[in-house]
Amino acid sequence: MFELNALFLARVQFAFTISFHIIFPALSIGLAAYLALVNGLWLRTRNPVYLDIFSFLVKPFALCFGLGVVSGVVMAYQFGTHWRGLSEFAGSVMGPLLTYEVLSAFFLEAGFLGVMIFGRDRVGPKLHFFATLMVALGTLMSTFWILASNSWMHTPQGHLIEEGRVIPLDWWQIIFNPSFPYRLSHMTLAAFLSSAFFIAALAAWQLKRQPQPAHTAAKKMFSMALWLIVVLAPLQVLVGDLHGLNTLKHQPAKIAAMEGHWDPEPNGSSLILFGWPDMQAEKTHFQVAIPKLGSLILHHDLHTPTPALKEFAPEDRPNATVVFWSFRIMVGIGLLMLASAAWSLWLRRNRQLYEKKSFLNWMQLMGASGVIALLAGWFTTEVGRQPWVIYGILRTKDAVSPHSFSYMSFSLISFVVVYCLIFGSGFYYLFRLARTPLPEEVAHD
């Protein structure tokens, strides 16, 4: 399935580091928006419960933000060391986009982060709210530029290739490429959902373990997170459908891998619920399928066939085994999110939202579901793009630096050891912060 060589190890290392990295910006995006919301509600209502929530969540946010910055630096470092071909070929596009992210987003976040974290008792409440709002805006602007760069790699346009290098011609087309709106919406909603489930899990733990006087803030935090889930989970399904239609148009081989179809079905494609795509045998084993449902989902009719992997040359096919299952993990968790939203509405109607132990236990189990679904979706997107690093223009094997197998082995092992030590400590401290009891009362101005 995989050929163990320097290219494969470079891909594994990049996947390993980005999998660590993406968790922290995703939580930072959602937590920053949530903190801005509760800060604004306190400014409007002067209800001290909102300050309790802000004081409790600002520490996990600060930790996630710091770990995201550190791991992000490593990502940029790898572009120069391990992916020289990509930097030389497309640096004229990716370099400016990442620079815009630093200038417009990171500086905005860094400029107001200190005021947001430490300034509540040192500046006026309106200025503190403004600082929190600017940090939240900065995280969204960072998402904008990162997704613009990544989306251009999936659906490149607005450029010319001269002497083996990309020459930008139209920055509007480069930034607002065909897949950008869908990827930006899908990723932003994924970050918000990840944070909402994370916050709901923290509140559920507080409701189970803390004495009744501390429940006011925990109830408010739990209720707000669940309302977000009720709104965002169905919206994410809609955006995901639109994203799938866009992928069908621009990256049909990825859709074929996601669906696990090898042979065309001219009268309408089935939806394979489960199975094991075999890249060597060119067959999906043990499949359980529903006739014509694949065509209904992707084309919104019963008879239009979906792409099949055998329609593409073997060297142009992504790894269907990985893409097939990562996609189903993402979708499966999405269905559990919808079920959680429906359950919360039922309990809210029956006034059992905060007392139902089985639901509180379930929301604790779902605390990491958003992050897991986000990682599964990212693997679907990035592995499904293979064998291209810039779709249809630059193959991954041509983008890697000419390092030896022994060098990449040492590099990968070093990264794994260092990451496990540093980010393992970070995760441990994050869990410690998450399990800190909510104060029964904090000092309020």
Order of alpha helices (4+ residues) and beta strands (2+ residues): alpha-alpha-alpha-alpha-alpha-beta-beta-alpha-alpha-alpha-alpha-beta-beta-alpha-alpha-alpha-alpha-beta-beta-alpha-alpha
